[in-house]
């Protein structure tokens, strides 16, 4: 399971707040494989075999560490530790899902695109046209790495624990 944990302990707060963001539940087996959504995300997070690394959680945190720390402190100061942590978890999960939507390199292999096109008849027409970036000619995000049906992307959520 790939997650980011942010611990915030401030002398003025009587509690320890733990925020987890990522694929927190293993999920059901991904279509066409025995892998759960959590296991599939873990493979992409680190890469394995012919699957290249497309880090969602680690790379997001590396890119947004200072922003995330400032956002967490701002929200916890403004809304209190528990509510601020909840708002931070929502913000961080949405930001990670946006990272997936924007496309994480490397691009899909031609074999993967062909497999996706063959599986869905409406996409076959798209195979004969050029498309910009990682989206299909009609803005179809299924040409974006880590997005096929949106199951993996929608599995990115946040969770908060507040200890007394």
C-alpha positions in Angstrom: 0.0 0.0 0.0 1.4 3.4 -0.9 0.7 6.2 1.5 2.1 9.5 2.8 2.0 10.0 6.5 2.2 13.5 7.9 2.5 13.9 11.7 1.9 17.4 13.1 2.7 18.0 16.8 2.5 21.6 17.9 3.0 22.6 21.6 -0.3 24.5 21.5 -2.2 21.4 20.4 -3.0 18.7 23.0 -3.1 15.9 20.4 -1.1 14.0 17.9 -2.6 14.1 14.4 -1.8 11.5 11.8 -2.9 12.0 8.2 -2.5 9.2 5.7 -3.0 9.8 2.0 -2.8 7.3 -0.8 -4.5 4.0 -1.7 -5.4 3.0 1.9 -7.6 0.0 1.2 -6.4 -3.0 -0.9 -9.5 -2.9 -3.0 -10.9 -5.6 -5.2 -8.9 -7.4 -7.9 -8.2 -5.2 -10.9 -9.9 -6.4 -14.1 -8.0 -9.0 -16.0 -5.6 -9.7 -13.1 -5.5 -11.0 -9.6 -3.8 -7.8 -8.3 -5.8 -5.5 -6.1 -5.9 -1.8 -6.8 -3.5 -1.2 -3.9 -1.1 -3.8 -5.2 -1.3 -2.3 -8.7 -0.5 1.2 -7.4 2.4 -0.2 -5.5 3.9 -1.8 -8.6 3.5 1.6 -10.4 4.9 3.5 -7.4 8.2 1.6 -7.6 8.1 -0.1 -11.0 8.4 -3.8 -11.5 9.5 -6.0 -14.4 8.3 -4.4 -17.6 6.2 -1.8 -15.7 8.1 1.4 -15.4 8.0 3.5 -12.2 5.2 6.1 -12.2 5.2 7.3 -8.7 2.0 8.9 -7.5 2.5 9.3 -3.7 6.3 9.5 -3.2 6.9 11.9 -6.2 4.0 14.0 -5.2 5.4 14.4 -1.7 8.9 15.1 -3.1 7.5 17.8 -5.4 5.1 19.4 -2.8 6.8 18.8 0.6 7.2 22.5 1.5 3.7 23.4 0.2 2.2 20.4 2.0 3.8 21.3 5.3 2.7 24.9 5.0 -0.8 23.9 4.0 -1.1 21.4 6.9 0.1 24.0 9.4 -2.2 26.7 8.0 -5.3 24.4 8.0 -4.6 23.1 11.5 -4.0 26.6 12.9 -7.1 28.0 11.3 -9.5 25.1 11.9 -8.0 23.2 14.8 -5.9 20.0 14.6 -8.7 17.5 13.8 -10.7 19.5 11.2 -7.5 21.0 9.7 -6.1 17.5 9.3 -9.3 16.4 7.5 -9.1 19.3 5.2 -5.5 18.7 4.5 -6.2 15.0 3.7 -8.8 16.0 1.2 -6.5 18.6 -0.4 -3.6 16.2 -0.6 -5.6 13.4 -2.1 -7.2 15.7 -4.7 -3.7 17.0 -5.6 -2.4 13.4 -6.1 -5.4 12.6 -8.3 -4.8 15.7 -10.3 -1.2 14.5 -10.8 -2.5 11.3 -12.3 -4.8 13.2 -14.6 -2.0 15.5 -15.8 0.0 12.4 -16.8 2.9 10.8 -15.1 5.9 9.9 -17.3 6.8 7.7 -19.1 4.0 7.7 -21.6 2.0 4.5 -22.3 3.8 1.9 -24.4 2.3 1.5 -27.9 1.2 -2.1 -26.9 -0.8 -0.7 -23.9 -2.5 1.8 -26.1 -3.3 -0.9 -28.7 -4.7 -3.1 -26.0 -6.9 -0.4 -24.7 -8.1 0.5 -28.2 -8.9 -3.1 -29.0 -10.9 -3.6 -25.8 -13.3 -0.7 -26.5 -14.9 -0.3 -30.0 -15.5 3.4 -29.6 -11.7 3.9 -29.2 -10.8 2.1 -32.4 -11.7 5.1 -34.5 -9.4 7.1 -32.3 -6.5 4.9 -33.3 -6.4 6.4 -36.7 -6.1 10.0 -35.6 -3.3 11.9 -33.9 -3.9 13.2 -30.4 -2.2 15.8 -28.2 -0.3 14.9 -25.1 -1.6 11.9 -23.4 -5.2 12.4 -24.1 -7.1 10.8 -27.0 -8.4 13.0 -29.8 -11.7 13.6 -28.0 -10.0 14.3 -24.6 -10.3 10.6 -23.6 -8.1 10.2 -20.6 -7.7 6.5 -21.2 -4.5 7.3 -23.1 -3.0 8.7 -19.9 -0.8 6.5 -17.8 -2.5 5.1 -14.7 -6.0 6.0 -16.0 -8.0 3.4 -17.8 -11.3 3.3 -16.1 -10.5 5.6 -13.2 -10.5 2.9 -10.5 -6.9 3.4 -9.4 -7.2 7.2 -9.5 -10.4 7.2 -7.4 -8.7 4.9 -4.8 -6.5 7.8 -3.7 -8.1 9.1 -0.5 -7.1 10.6 2.8 -7.6 9.4 6.4 -7.1 11.1 9.7 -6.4 9.8 13.2 -6.4 12.1 16.2 -4.9 10.7 19.4 -6.0 12.3 22.7 
